[in-house]
Amino acid sequence: MKQSKREMILHGNIYKTIAIISIPIILNNFIQQLYSLADAFWLGKLGTVEFASTSFTWPVIFLFNSIGIGLSIATISLVSQLIGKEDFSKAQKYSDTLINISLLFSLIFMICGYLSAKPIVTIMGATGSLAKHSIIYLQYSYFGIPFIFLYYIYSSIFSSQGKNTIPTVISGVCVVLNMILNPFFIFDKIPFLSLNGLNLGVKGAALATVLTQALMFIAGFIHLRITKDIIKLNFSSLFFIKWKKNILTKIYKIALPSVMGQIGAAIGFIILNSFIQSYGTQTIAAYAMVNRISGLLNIPPSGIGGAITSIIGQNIGCRNIKRVKETFKKASIIVIVMSIIIAIISFIYRYEILQFFIDAPKESTLMQQANSYMFYTLITLIMLNMFFIYQGLFQGSGNSKYSMIIDMVRLFIIRIPLILFFKHFTNLNATGIWIAMASSNVLIAIIAHFIYLNGGWKEGSFR
């Protein structure tokens, strides 16, 4: 007889459970990275200013999306714990409330975002063509906020049950569709194909994304309606339900730290980028390229971190702390071994990897800086990847406050002050940035481990 996901999460082989749940997440993350590369490719052909406008406005879009991400983290944490407790009725009520809250807030953010796009771009200092294209891209991107917020909740409802396959398929198909639609929406004549397009430029890039986000939402909620799983879609949750104070209080306690952590991270990276820009174009390019490589290398560990969130949530719900600790330790072993292998292979072939992204000789300043940054990244890769496992533990146990703390401390207490110290009190130049970033990853992993040993995360959300 086939073992149910819930039985597997609560009683099955932990290594097998982590593998089964993490593989769809890893595939989805990989597809998202491919989309990012394809999107950059098409927008780069559109023009330098048009491409820059999408990068320039990304932190603003991320700030708005952080609310949806925070609500999705609350969904996984709360619903997985209730499923672990076998309180399926309450799990349904929390899901209905989270859907309703997401719809309401996303509509408000969509309207506010559209109306505030121009003043926000002006405050950020953009002028001329950059300002014009940035405003257009922001305004039309905001139309997708309700769709992406609701898709986050849909995906999180299934993640809380350890069922990521269908959300991954839906996301993957829509990402591929977006790759195909982008050139048709952007160009008058589509490069390489000589077919006619809509010639909407930056607006087309935004609208193609919004269209695929709408399709993701529709497909996801049809699946949520017809599923035979524990949680189903109640149409009333899309329009009106009576919010209960105790449910809102629990959601608030879990979602607020997650939201604040995401917002703080976005602001921190805006500040970080401003420091890096002061070192010049070569440093910016090296930073951007190695971050892209690092993003690819982090896909498997981050997928495992995402997978253990639901495993830990359900086991916390039924108060099986021993299995929670065992899950954390075995996920750590997987990530440590994986990180060592990835780091060794990447170090041996680092120049080949860099030259795939950077068209520059080994002797160039750009390549030397990129090689230096990659060196510091690889020697601390274990600590960076363990960060995802601690995040999975804290979020799954309903203690997103710890996730917020380690996010904020890493950026504002360790990384940015270290960059300022190396810049003003040493002659390390760009190398100081790489050391600061690597050091922050090591130190925050140590701090996160002390939080783990302290054991406050064991309490969960429902006691």
C-alpha positions in Angstrom: 0.0 0.0 0.0 1.3 3.4 -0.9 2.4 5.5 2.1 0.6 8.9 2.4 2.8 12.0 2.5 1.6 12.7 6.1 2.6 9.2 7.2 5.9 9.5 5.4 6.6 12.9 7.1 5.7 11.7 10.6 7.1 8.1 10.5 9.0 7.4 7.2 12.7 7.2 6.5 13.9 10.8 7.0 16.5 10.8 4.2 14.0 9.5 1.7 11.3 12.0 2.9 13.7 14.9 2.5 14.6 13.7 -1.0 11.0 13.2 -2.2 9.9 16.6 -0.9 12.9 18.6 -1.9 13.3 17.4 -5.5 10.3 19.3 -6.8 11.4 22.5 -4.9 14.9 22.2 -6.4 13.6 21.7 -9.9 11.3 24.7 -9.5 14.2 26.9 -8.2 16.3 25.8 -11.1 13.6 26.7 -13.6 13.2 30.1 -11.9 17.0 30.7 -12.4 16.7 29.7 -16.0 13.9 32.1 -16.4 16.0 34.9 -14.9 18.8 34.2 -17.4 16.4 34.1 -20.3 14.6 37.3 -19.2 18.0 39.1 -18.9 18.9 37.8 -22.4 15.7 39.3 -24.1 15.8 42.5 -22.2 19.4 43.0 -22.9 18.6 42.9 -26.6 15.9 45.5 -26.1 18.4 48.1 -25.0 20.7 49.0 -22.1 18.4 51.6 -20.5 15.3 49.3 -20.8 17.3 46.4 -19.2 18.6 48.7 -16.5 15.0 49.8 -15.6 14.0 46.3 -14.7 17.1 45.8 -12.4 16.6 49.3 -11.0 13.0 48.6 -9.9 13.5 45.1 -8.6 14.0 46.1 -5.0 10.7 48.0 -5.0 8.8 45.0 -6.4 10.5 42.8 -3.9 9.4 45.1 -1.1 5.8 44.6 -2.1 6.2 40.9 -2.7 7.7 40.5 0.8 4.2 40.7 2.3 3.1 37.8 0.1 6.2 35.8 1.0 5.7 36.5 4.7 2.1 35.2 4.5 3.2 32.1 2.6 5.8 31.3 5.3 3.0 31.7 7.9 0.8 29.3 5.8 3.4 26.6 5.7 4.2 26.9 9.4 0.7 27.1 10.8 -1.0 24.6 8.4 1.7 22.0 8.7 1.6 22.1 12.5 -2.2 21.7 12.5 -2.0 18.8 10.0 0.6 17.2 12.4 -1.9 17.6 15.2 -4.6 16.1 13.0 -6.7 19.2 13.4 -7.8 19.3 9.8 -10.8 21.5 10.3 -8.7 24.3 11.9 -6.1 23.9 9.1 -8.9 24.5 6.6 -10.0 27.6 8.5 -6.5 29.0 8.6 -6.1 28.4 4.9 -9.4 30.2 4.1 -8.4 33.2 6.2 -4.9 33.4 4.7 -6.4 33.3 1.2 -8.8 36.1 2.1 -6.2 38.2 3.7 -3.8 37.8 0.7 -6.5 38.8 -1.7 -7.4 41.9 0.2 -3.9 43.1 0.9 -2.7 42.3 -2.7 -5.5 44.4 -4.2 -4.6 47.3 -1.9 -0.9 47.0 -2.8 -1.7 46.8 -6.5 -3.6 50.1 -6.4 -1.1 51.9 -4.1 1.8 50.6 -6.2 0.4 51.8 -9.5 -0.3 55.3 -8.1 3.0 55.6 -6.3 5.3 54.3 -9.1 6.3 57.8 -10.4 7.1 59.3 -7.0 9.0 56.2 -5.9 11.2 56.2 -9.1 11.8 60.0 -8.6 12.8 59.5 -5.0 15.2 56.7 -6.1 17.0 59.3 -8.3 16.2 58.1 -11.8 15.9 60.7 -14.5 15.3 60.7 -18.3 14.8 57.5 -20.1 15.7 55.4 -17.1 12.9 57.0 -15.1 10.4 56.7 -18.0 11.0 53.0 -18.5 11.2 52.3 -14.8 7.8 53.9 -14.1 6.2 51.9 -17.0 7.7 48.7 -15.8 6.6 49.2 -12.2 3.1 50.3 -13.0 2.3 47.3 -15.2 4.2 44.8 -12.9 1.9 45.8 -10.0 -1.1 44.2 -11.9 0.4 40.8 -11.1 0.5 41.3 -7.3 -2.9 39.7 -6.6 -2.1 36.7 -8.8 1.4 36.1 -7.3 0.2 36.6 -3.7 -2.6 34.0 -4.1 -0.3 31.6 -5.9 2.2 31.9 -3.0 -0.7 30.8 -0.6 -1.8 28.0 -2.9 1.8 26.6 -3.2 2.3 26.9 0.5 -0.9 25.0 1.4 0.5 22.0 -0.6 4.0 22.5 0.7 2.7 22.3 4.3 1.4 18.8 3.3 4.8 17.9 1.7 3.2 17.9 -1.8 5.2 20.1 -4.1 5.0 18.3 -7.4 1.9 19.8 -9.0 2.7 23.4 -7.9 6.2 22.9 -9.4 4.8 21.6 -12.6 2.4 24.6 -12.8 5.2 27.1 -12.0 7.6 25.4 -14.5 5.1 25.4 -17.4 4.2 29.1 -16.7 7.9 30.1 -16.5 8.6 28.4 -19.9 5.5 30.1 -21.3 6.8 33.5 -20.0 10.2 32.8 -21.8 8.2 32.2 -25.0 5.8 35.2 -24.6 8.5 37.8 -23.7 9.9 38.3 -27.2 6.4 38.4 -28.7 5.4 41.1 -26.3 8.6 43.1 -26.3 9.7 43.3 -30.0 8.4 44.5 -33.3 10.4 41.9 -35.1 11.4 39.0 -32.9 15.2 38.3 -33.0 16.2 35.1 -34.8 12.7 34.3 -35.9 11.7 37.4 -38.0 8.2 37.1 -36.8 6.0 40.1 -35.9 5.6 41.0 -32.3 3.5 43.5 -30.3 6.4 46.0 -29.9 5.4 46.9 -26.4 9.0 47.2 -25.1 9.4 47.2 -21.3 5.6 47.3 -20.9 5.5 44.1 -22.9 8.0 42.4 -20.5 5.8 43.4 -17.5 2.5 42.3 -19.2 4.0 38.9 -20.3 4.9 38.3 -16.7 1.5 39.4 -15.4 -0.3 37.1 -17.9 1.7 34.0 -16.8 1.2 34.9 -13.2 -2.6 35.0 -13.8 -2.4 31.6 -15.5 -0.4 30.2 -12.5 -3.1 31.5 -10.1 -6.0 30.1 -12.2 -4.3 26.7 -12.6 -3.3 26.6 -8.9 -6.8 27.4 -7.6 -8.5 24.9 -10.0 -6.2 22.3 -8.5 -6.9 23.5 -5.0 -10.7 23.2 -5.7 -10.7 19.7 -7.2 -8.0 18.2 -5.0 -8.9 15.2 -2.8 -6.2 16.3 -0.3 -6.8 17.6 3.3 -7.2 21.3 2.3 -9.6 22.5 -0.5 -10.6 25.8 -1.9 -13.8 27.3 -0.5 -15.0 30.0 -2.9 -16.2 32.1 0.1 -12.5 32.6 1.1 -12.0 34.6 -2.1 -14.8 37.0 -1.4 -15.8 37.2 2.3 -15.2 35.3 5.5 -15.6 36.3 9.1 -12.1 36.8 10.5 -11.6 35.3 13.9 -9.4 37.1 16.4 -7.5 34.0 17.6 -6.7 33.0 14.0 -5.6 36.5 13.0 -3.4 36.7 16.1 -1.6 33.5 15.2 -1.1 34.6 11.6 0.1 38.0 12.8 2.7 36.5 15.1 4.2 34.3 12.4 3.8 36.5 9.3 5.0 39.8 10.8 8.6 38.7 11.6 8.8 37.0 8.1 7.5 40.2 6.4 9.9 42.4 8.4 12.8 40.1 7.6 12.0 40.2 3.9 11.6 44.0 3.9 14.8 44.5 5.9 16.7 42.2 3.5 15.5 44.2 0.5 16.5 47.5 2.2 19.8 46.0 3.3 20.7 44.9 -0.3 19.8 48.3 -1.6 22.3 49.8 0.9 24.8 47.1 0.1 24.6 47.7 -3.7 25.2 51.4 -3.1 28.5 50.6 -1.3 29.6 48.2 -4.0 28.9 50.7 -6.8 31.4 53.1 -5.2 34.2 50.6 -6.1 33.5 51.0 -9.8 32.1 49.1 -12.8 34.5 46.1 -12.7 33.6 45.4 -9.0 29.9 45.7 -9.8 30.2 43.2 -12.7 32.3 40.8 -10.6 29.8 41.0 -7.8 26.8 40.4 -10.1 28.3 37.5 -11.9 29.5 35.6 -8.9 26.1 36.1 -7.2 24.5 34.6 -10.2 26.8 31.6 -10.0 26.3 31.4 -6.3 22.5 31.4 -6.8 22.9 28.4 -9.1 25.1 26.5 -6.5 22.6 27.3 -3.7 19.6 25.7 -5.5 19.9 22.2 -4.0 20.6 23.3 -0.4 17.9 26.0 -0.5 15.5 23.3 -1.8 16.4 21.0 1.1 15.8 24.0 3.5 12.4 24.5 2.0 11.6 20.8 2.2 12.3 20.4 5.9 10.0 23.4 6.7 6.9 21.2 6.3 8.5 18.1 7.8 9.5 20.0 10.9 6.1 21.8 11.0 4.1 18.6 11.1 6.3 16.9 13.6 6.3 20.0 15.9 2.5 19.8 15.6 2.4 16.3 17.0 5.1 17.2 19.5 7.7 14.7 18.1 10.7 16.9 19.0 13.1 13.9 18.7 12.1 13.5 15.0 12.4 17.2 14.4 16.0 17.2 15.7 16.8 14.1 13.7 15.4 15.8 10.6 17.5 18.9 11.2 20.7 16.8 11.8 20.2 14.6 8.7 19.4 17.6 6.5 22.6 19.2 7.8 24.6 16.2 6.9 23.2 16.2 3.4 23.9 19.9 2.9 27.4 19.7 4.4 28.4 16.8 2.1 26.8 18.4 -0.8 28.5 21.8 -0.2 31.9 20.2 0.1 31.5 18.4 -3.2 30.1 21.5 -5.0 32.9 23.7 -3.5 35.7 21.4 -4.6 34.4 20.9 -8.2 33.6 24.6 -8.5 37.1 25.6 -7.2 38.8 23.3 -9.7 36.8 24.7 -12.7 36.3 28.2 -11.3 37.9 30.0 -14.3 35.8 27.9 -16.8 32.7 28.7 -14.8 33.5 32.4 -14.6 34.3 32.6 -18.3 30.9 31.1 -19.2 29.4 34.2 -17.6 32.2 36.8 -18.2 33.8 37.3 -21.6 37.2 38.5 -20.2 40.7 37.1 -20.1 42.2 35.6 -16.8 44.5 38.6 -16.5 41.8 41.2 -16.6 40.8 43.2 -13.5 37.2 42.0 -13.8 38.2 38.3 -13.9 40.7 38.7 -11.0 38.0 40.3 -8.9 35.4 37.7 -9.8 37.9 35.0 -9.0 38.7 36.5 -5.6 35.0 36.8 -4.7 34.4 33.2 -5.9 37.3 32.0 -3.7 35.8 33.5 -0.5 32.4 32.3 -1.5 33.5 28.7 -2.0 35.6 28.4 1.2 32.6 29.4 3.3 29.9 27.7 1.1 29.1 25.2 3.9 28.1 28.0 6.3 26.1 29.9 3.6 24.2 26.7 2.8 23.6 25.8 6.4 21.8 29.2 6.7 18.9 27.7 4.6 18.7 24.7 7.0 18.4 27.0 10.1 15.8 29.0 8.2 13.8 25.8 7.5 14.0 24.8 11.2 12.9 28.2 12.5 10.1 28.8 10.0 8.8 25.2 10.2 8.6 25.4 14.0 6.6 28.7 13.8 9.5 30.8 15.1 9.9 33.1 12.2 11.2 35.7 14.7 14.5 33.8 14.7 14.6 33.9 10.9 14.1 37.6 11.0 16.8 38.0 13.6 19.5 36.1 11.7 18.5 37.9 8.5 18.8 41.3 10.1 22.0 40.5 12.1 23.7 39.1 9.0 23.1 42.2 7.0 23.0 45.2 9.4 25.1 44.1 12.3 27.8 42.1 10.5 28.0 42.5 6.8 27.5 46.2 6.2 29.6 47.4 9.2 32.4 45.1 8.1 32.3 46.5 4.5 32.5 50.0 5.9 35.4 49.0 8.2 37.4 47.4 5.4 36.7 50.3 3.1 37.8 53.1 5.5 40.4 51.5 7.7 42.2 49.0 5.4 43.8 48.9 1.9 41.9 45.7 0.9 39.7 47.6 -1.7 37.1 45.2 -3.3 38.6 42.2 -1.5 37.2 43.8 1.7 33.7 43.3 0.3 34.3 39.6 -0.4 35.8 39.0 3.1 32.9 40.9 4.8 30.3 38.8 2.9 32.1 35.5 3.6 32.6 36.4 7.3 29.0 37.4 7.7 27.9 33.9 6.4 30.2 32.1 8.9 29.3 34.3 11.9 25.5 34.1 11.3 25.7 30.3 11.0 27.4 30.2 14.4 24.8 32.5 15.9 22.0 30.4 14.4 23.4 27.3 15.9 23.5 28.9 19.4 19.8 29.7 18.9 19.2 26.1 17.9 21.0 24.9 21.1 19.0 27.3 23.2 15.9 25.4 22.2 13.3 28.2 22.2 12.1 27.1 18.8 10.7 23.8 20.2 7.6 25.6 21.5 5.9 25.8 18.1 2.8 27.9 17.4 0.1 25.7 19.0 0.9 24.7 22.6 
